[in-house]
Structures are given as structure tokens and as C-alpha cells.
Amino acid sequence: MFKLTAPCFYDECTRRGRSERRLKCKYLASKLRKKLNSKAFVGYLEDVWSGFSDEKKNSFVYLDCLWFSMYKSENHNIRSSVFDAIKAKQIFSKKYVFLPIVYWSHWTLLIFCNFGEDLDSDNTCMLFLDSLQTTDSSQRLEPDIRKFVLDIYKAEGRTEDPRLVDEIPFHVPVVPQQTNDVECGSFVLYYIQRFIEDAPENFSVDDMPYFMKEDWFSHKELEKFCETLHSLGTIH
């Protein structure tokens, strides 16, 4: 379970060895704390995605991390291009849809669950995973997220009652939290990795929060994940 204090990876290393060990640990910590731009995030996400078999990924799909911010643009052509791209993803055929969001220089993860089912189904919901919940991003973004979802349904030619979109459960599980102001991108990537690994075959709102708890994973596990991604050499 995380505390609201900075992790002591560097301190642990200095207790164990001399300068070479300290430099290695300091370098690793700096990678973990690196603030990710959208290009770096996409590169890492592609690595995460390619690490799973096609069979495992069959229930999942992810949307571009810039599509939500593009949707909020006042340019009609930009907004239309977003919906054209989403339509090509066939999200209503998937159990889980990942939408990484970068807004206010902060990364969060939105997950659509069972959107292919009727909107009044007990299994249809949205999950909002935020590694910095003290900022209340979920409350500030939820109105625009619901507008976005409604417009997706309209663009897909579906005829659901707009009032049902407003009633889709919007859950904000208490997940592991970052300990500085730059780790959010790494957390979102690891949320995706772990969700694919842990997601149930048949998701039910009644069984929430499942694995999505404050002790879902440790900071050391996140550290190892970041080291593995970095070793692939996609992003420097």
C-alpha cells in the first residue's frame, strides 16, 4: 500500500553498495519518474500491446491517447476525424476499451466495459483510473466524457436513449497512487498491462472493484515494469 511520501529506491541502493550501484539505481529511478509525452507513451503502449497474444487481446482494444483532447477541439473536421477513427476500431465488439487521456498535463485511463451490451445492462460501466486522485480529475472530466460517449453512439448510428448514457455507472476505483508529479504516464501504462492480465472473462459491476484496489501492485513492481519497457529500446 502506498504512502504519500516519495519512495526510497535511491536510499535503498545507497545502503547496499558503492558508487556504481548508486548510479544504476539513480538512473533507474529517473526513468520511472520521466514525464511521458504522447509520442513516448504511444511507443511504450505498442510494446505493452505486442507482449500479449492475439487470443489474449481479443477482448480488448485501445484508442489513441490524443482522441479525447482532439474531441474537445472546436474544429468540426478534427472532431469528425476522431469519430471516423473510432468507428474503425469496432469498439462495440470488444468487452474492454482502453482510452488513455492526457489533459492538463496529466495522464489518466478510461475503460469502457461491455459497451456492446444494452446500456441498461448491469455489466455496462466506465472505469476511471487515476494515479493522482487528489486532483479530482474524474469529477472535472466526467461531464465531457459522457458527452464524448453519447457522440460516439450517435456517430455509430446507434439509437440508445441519451438519458441512458447519463446513467452509465462511472466508477473511480482507489488504485495505486503516484508519489511525485511525473509518474502518471508510467502508471497508466501499467494499469493497462495489469488490467489485461487480471480482467475477468465476464465483468460484472456487482463484483467491483475486483483487483482494482490500493494494493493492486507495489511500486517495486512498477519499477520493474518500467525497466523492462526501457530495455526494449523503443523510447530513449
Sequence and secondary structure as in RCSB ss.txt:
>XXXX:A:sequence
MFKLTAPCFYDECTRRGRSERRLKCKYLASKLRKKLNSKAFVGYLEDVWSGFSDEKKNSFVYLDCLWFSMYKSEN
HNIRSSVFDAIKAKQIFSKKYVFLPIVYWSHWTLLIFCNFGEDLDSDNTCMLFLDSLQTTDSSQRLEPDIRKFVL
DIYKAEGRTEDPRLVDEIPFHVPVVPQQTNDVECGSFVLYYIQRFIEDAPENFSVDDMPYFMKEDWFSHKELEKF
CETLHSLGTIH
>XXXX:A:secstr
   SS   HHHHHHHH  HHHHHHHHHHHHHHT    HHHHHHHHHHHHHTS HHHHTTEEE  TTHHHHHTSS 
HHHHHHHHHHHHHHTGGG SEEEEEEEETTEEEEEEEESTTS TT TT EEEEE S GGG HHHHHHHHHHHHHH
HHHHHTT    HHHHHTS EE       SSSS HHHHHHHHHHHHHHH  SS  GGGTTTT STTSS HHHHHHH
HHHHHHTTS  
